[in-house]
Amino acid sequence: MALRIGVDIGGTFTDLVALDETTGAVVTTKALSTPRELLEGVLRCVDQAGVRLADCRFVIHGTTIGINALLECRGARTGLITTEGFRDVLEIGRGNFLKMYDVLYRRPEPLVPRGRCREVPERLTATGDVLVPLDEAAVRAAARALHADGVESVAIVFLFSYRDPAHEQRAAQIVASEIPGVSVSASHRITQEWREYERTSTTVVNAYVQPIMDRYLGAFGKGLAGRGFQGQVLVTQSNGGAFSLAAARSKPVHTIESGPAAGVTGSASLSRILGADRLISFDMGGTTAKCAIVERGLVQTTDEYHVDGRPLRIPVIDIKEVSAGGGTIAWIDAGGALALGPHSAGADPGPVSYARGGDEPTVTDANLVLGRIDAARFLGGTMPLDLAGAVRAIDRKIGEPLAMPRAAAAAGVVRLADVKMALAVRSITTERGLDPREYTLLAYGGGGPLHAVAIARELEIPRVVVPPSPSTFSAWGMLATDLRHDLVRTVLMPLDQTDAGWAEARYEEMRREIATILPGSGAPVLHRAVDLRYLGQEHTVTIALEALGDWKDLRARFDAAHERAYGYAAPDVDVQLLNLRLTVVFPLDQPRLPSLAQRATGAPPFETRKIYSTLAGDDLEYRVYQREALGAGDQLQGPAAIEEPGTTTIIDTADTLSIENHGCLVIHVHAAGAMGGVGGSAHRSP
């Protein structure tokens, strides 16, 4: 037996999906996360799934360790060594204001305070020539001063080092010798793009989380080996690919959006299976909700990404995240209004209904009070919920302060969560010129199916799809990842001074560098692209380059792309080549979805129970179906609830639901006009 395992450790639950690569059989399981010892929750899932780690070829892991350390400001004590005259780059930042109309917004404090930023004499020109040689004695003095200050990690960022990394390489050697055991992050190993502030910020973030990630991933690998695992551990990256454990330990900044990215990758894989051209990936977990766009089976990526106001110059799947998960805490603000988040009950203590010591009402508690979750069947009955405790929390913390009936208070929490998540979806569609009515909402995570139809109705999205085992879909998405690494190198040259031979030599240098990070088997797939701009412009247009023989056509393709994007071209103006982009992919076999059997006779069995309808504003009699009893081709009419071990799908009156051949639930919101396929487009009639 050859197994491939995907493991997603979230803020509340740890999910595991095991794929038998021979038969295609899939086993899914989940357990509460164990924040004090994360591997414990993983091994509990392994035991629940009944798999032998000795039979596994790959364990593909998504982690939130890095981003949690960054958001909670509990990373390593970090120092910075930089070019003389540039110690204040982090303090100065950019002149732009990330929240233009928020008068209370304050930029986050630098991860490295000015007192731990050390300057050394050295200087390269913009073309990479040595202007001032590296003062090695100054580097030693800076390292000793940082050592005396108790730093665990050191970032090294020299001006224009992406042109020639020799000074950074030598400084890294000196720091390592002066401070034994310290983590060293040199910028040329992290990002080779220009823009000093963004490059410095990215390198400092890597240094800030690297000791924590190194310890965690090292223990993770040893813990699996102690249970007989002899295969390869891969870690998902923010770009949707995966790379080796060793690479993740040295470049953890690439894993900042590790877990959420896997869910979007799974959405892209599922869109190809379903033949869906346009999807909105929507993941509501225990702590946050995430959404992203999938077009024609491809995810949207960006390299202009911020975490809590800190720029990261790395390729990242373009994900919008909000604090609206099942464990997000509802509270009354100073003005007496109902508020939600950003704090979460997490897994420890968790929502009040988990009966683990929590006393603050959460979205999960509100759903339970409204009957949208069956207390006795939570997680397939393996973890019954405390309904009475949830009722007391909603009454005491929400209903009584607002003088509202219990149902109205709980419905207010659910509605507020719906609105926050709808705004997140709106931000990646309407605010970018995309019409959400032309998309299908793919809902997963433990809370996604509970809230997806309300969000779709809010945005007039006509169709919602819920995949099989939605609560563990992000872990399934890890099985759909390929070995991948992206490299961007700034060259800043006139385009007419380059040719295919020049480009081939530099792409080969980049390929060899990636090979040291991403060892793979078989022939890799290479994706090349370039960033071009007119002389004097600030921003660029990215042009894909399928073959180097196409280099001679770049100018004409750039002019055409610029005209499409901005409405004009300037064929008489010189063009600059800013960046070379290379993606190396070693494809892995994609997981398959088995076909579901058609029902031979009769309708699926159901029971009924009272569930509060947030649409009707009252209790209604809902038909309750067990998902495993549904067959391909079944048609259901709302109001109805479809229960399964990890979640519940809610559809309201006038909504209809059908089961497609792979077992996905396809919900027609208000039975809006017919669409040509799962991913087709439709507009409402007036």
Order of alpha helices (4+ residues) and beta strands (2+ residues): beta-beta-beta-alpha-beta-alpha-beta-alpha-beta-beta-beta-alpha-beta-alpha-beta-alpha-alpha-beta-beta-alpha-alpha-beta-beta-beta-beta-beta-beta-beta-beta-beta-beta-alpha-alpha-alpha-beta-alpha-beta-alpha-beta-alpha-beta-beta-alpha-beta-beta-beta-beta-beta-beta-beta-beta
